[in-house]
C-alpha cells in the first residue's frame, strides 16, 4: 500500500539493471526551482566538480550542494546563491583553459543559463533530481555514471563503458566519443578514475575503489 504523500521509487544498479524497492516520502517544490537544481547539477557534472567542491567554492558548508540535490530535502537555490554559483563556474573555466566546454565556444555562463526559456507552471511537482541528466552528451553521461552509480567500482574496458553509456542514454556512441571525457577523468584536474591492465587491455576503475571482478 502506498500512503498519501508517498511515492515508490526505483533504484537501479546501472550495470545489472536490477530494480530494488525503496519507500520514500515525496517532496514537492515549484517547477522553476527544480529546473534550477537540475541545471546547476548538469553544469557541475560536466566540469567534473564534486558537490563538495562547488559548495566550498561558493563559501558554503561542504554538504550544501548535496543537500540541495537531495530529493528528500525541500531546499532550493535563491537567486543570490545561483549568482554565486555562476561566478564560481566562470572563474573555474577561466583558471582552467584546457577544460572541455559544455558547448563549443561557450566559456562563460550567466544566471539565465539556470532558468528555462519558457514559463513554467506554478503548481508544485515532486522533487526529482536527475542523477544522470537525460539527453546529455558523452562527457556529462560518463561523469554522472562515475559520481552517481557503482559502475566503476569494478574495472571496465572502453568497449564496456561505451555500451553502458549507450544503454543509459539510448544512444549509438562510439569509442572515439569518449576519448576526451575518459582522458579528463583519468588525468584532469579532478581525476576520478585510474587505468588498470586486464590482460593486454586498459580498463578504468574508481581511484581507491578496487574490487575483484
N, C-alpha and C positions, 0 to 999 in steps of 0.2 A: 504494500500500500504506500502511496506517495501522499504525504500530507500537504496541506496548503503552504505555499511559500517554500516548498522544497522541490528540487529537481534531481533527477537521476543523471549523473554524468558518467561518461565512459572514458577510461584512461587506457591508451593503447601503448604497448611496447612496440616501438617503430620497426624492430627487426622481425619479430614473430607475429605481429598484429593480433595479439591475444587480448581480448577485452577483459577488464576487471570492473567490478561494480563499486561505486562509491556514492554514498548518500550525502548530499551537501545542501545546506540552506542557500537558496538563491538570493543574490544581492542585486538590487536594481539601481541604475544610475541613468542620467539623461544620455541620449544617443551622442550628443556632441562631446560629452565627457569621455565616453567610450572611444570615440574617434580619436580624441587627443591621446589617450593612453596607448592605443594600438599604433598611432603614427609615431609617437616617441619610441615605442618598442621597435618598430620596423627600422628606423634610422639607427638606433642604438645597436641593434643586431647587425646591421650592415657594416658598421665600422668596428664591429667586434669589441664593443665596450661592454664590460660587465655592468650589472645593475649597481653593484657597489662602487665601481669606478665613476660612473655617471653621478651617483648620489654625492660622493665626496667632491666631485668636480664642481657641483653647484652649491657646495657648502652645507650639505645636509648630512644626517647620520647615514652610515653605510647601508642601512636596510631600507632607506626611504623609497627608492625607485621600485625595489622588490615589493614593498608594501602596496604601492600604487598599482602594480601589475597583478597583485593577488586578487583573484576573483571573489574571495570571501571577505574582502575588505571594501568598505564603501568609499574609500578615498578616491580623489581625483585631483587633477592639477589646476592650480589657479593660473591666471594669465601671467602673473609675476614669475611663477616657477617656470612656465613654458618659455618665457623670455630668457630666463637664466639658462635653461637647457639649450636653447638656440645659441646663445653666446658661447657656451662651453663647446658645443659641437663645432661651431665655426672656428674657434680657437684651436681645437684639436686638429681640424683639417689643415689650417694654416701652418701648424707646427710639424705636421707630418705630410709633406707634399707628395710623398710616394704612395699615399693611400689610394686604393681603388675607389673611385667615386661611385655613388649610387646611380647617378645618371651622367652621361657624358657631358663634360663641361660645367656641371653643377658643383661648384666648390664653395657655395655659400647658401645658407638656409635663412628663411625669415619665419616669424611666428605663423604666417599664413600657410606655411607648409604643414602645419599641425592641425589645420582646420579644413573641413570639407568644402568643396566648391558649391554644393547645393545646400539648401536649407533643410535641416533635419527636423524630425518630429519632436514635439515637447513631451511625448509620452515616454515614461521611463522604460528601459529594457533591461533584461538580465545582463549582468556584467560578464561578458565572455571575451577574455583576452586571448589573442591568437598566439599560441605557443610557437607555431611555425606559420608566419604570415602567408595566407593563401595567395596564389598568383605571383609570388616573389620569384626573383631570378636565382641563379646558382649560388651567388655569394650569401644572400640572406638565408636561403634554404639550408645551405651547409652550416652556417654559423648557428642557426636556430637548432638544428639537429645536434650539434655539438653541445649547446648550452642546455637544451630542454629535454633531451632524451638520453637513454642508456646505450645508444647505438655504438658509440666509440669507447665504451668500457671494455670492449673486445676489439682486437685489431681487424682492419678491413682493407682489402685491396682497392685500388682506384675503380675497378670494374664494379665491385660490390657497393661502393659509395655512390657511383652514378646510378646504379639500379635502385638504391634506396631513395635517392633524391627524386628520381623519376616516379617512383611509386607514390611518394608523399604528395608531389605536385601534379601528378598525371601528365608528365612531360616526356619528351623524347630527346633529352640532352645527351651529349656525347662526352667522351673523356676530356677533350680539349676545353670544354666549357668550365672545367673545374681546375685547370692548371693554375691560374692565378689565385682563386679562392683557397686552394689547398696550400699553395706556397705561403700565402698570408697567414694561414692557420698554423703553419709549422715554423715560419721564420719571421713573421710580422712582429710588431711592437707588443701585441697582446697574444702571443702564441699560445695555443691551447692543445695542439697535437704534436706528437713526435713520430718519427719514421722508425719502423721495425722491419727486419727482414723475415719473410716467411718463405723458406726455400730461396729461390732467386728473385722473389717478388717483393717490392716495397709495400708495406702495409702501414696504416695510420691508426694511432690509438691515443686516448687522452693522456696527457702528461701526468705521471704519478698514479694512473689508474690501470695497471696491468692486470689482466685476468686471462687465464688459460682458456683457449677455445675448446 
